[in-house]
Amino acid sequence: KEEKKEKSGEEATWTKFWKEFNKNLKMGCYEDDSNRSKLSKLLRYLTTKSEGKEISLDKYLDRMQESQESIYYMSGDSVEVMQK
């Protein structure tokens, strides 16, 4: 029970951090060649199977089926715009 509380506290802290700095992290990956690999580990993505939660690329790769050979992606102003 305590472990679950701690994990949800960490998620809340990360969510707050992500909301505040996600644009800076994304721009850093684009502009800062020397830190790109470090910053990319902090990025989060919505996926078709993440149920509205943003997840890391590492987590996506862990859950990826062995037969999956490619990762397709879209980028846009918002999920709503991309769904149209």
JOLIN-V146576 format. One record per residue. N is the residue number from 1. PHI is phi as a letter, one per 30 degrees, with the letter a starting at -180 (* if undefined). PSI is psi in whole degrees, 0 to 359 (* if undefined). Layout:
N:PHI:PSI
N:PHI:PSI
This chain:
1:*:315
2:d:320
3:d:321
4:d:318
5:d:315
6:d:317
7:d:318
8:d:328
9:d:319
10:d:318
11:d:319
12:d:318
13:d:316
14:d:318
15:d:316
16:d:315
17:d:315
18:d:316
19:d:324
20:d:321
21:b:7
22:d:322
23:d:321
24:d:318
25:d:317
26:d:315
27:d:324
28:d:320
29:d:325
30:d:320
31:c:335
32:c:89
33:e:321
34:d:337
35:c:8
36:e:314
37:d:325
38:d:314
39:d:325
40:d:333
41:d:342
42:c:346
43:d:152
44:b:150
45:b:148
46:d:140
47:b:169
48:d:343
49:c:9
50:c:6
51:h:43
52:i:357
53:c:143
54:d:135
55:b:161
56:d:160
57:d:322
58:e:317
59:d:320
60:d:313
61:d:323
62:d:323
63:d:351
64:d:139
65:d:147
66:e:328
67:d:349
68:d:123
69:c:340
70:b:159
71:b:122
72:c:145
73:b:160
74:b:153
75:b:148
76:a:181
77:d:324
78:a:164
79:d:320
80:e:317
81:d:318
82:d:334
83:d:345
84:d:*
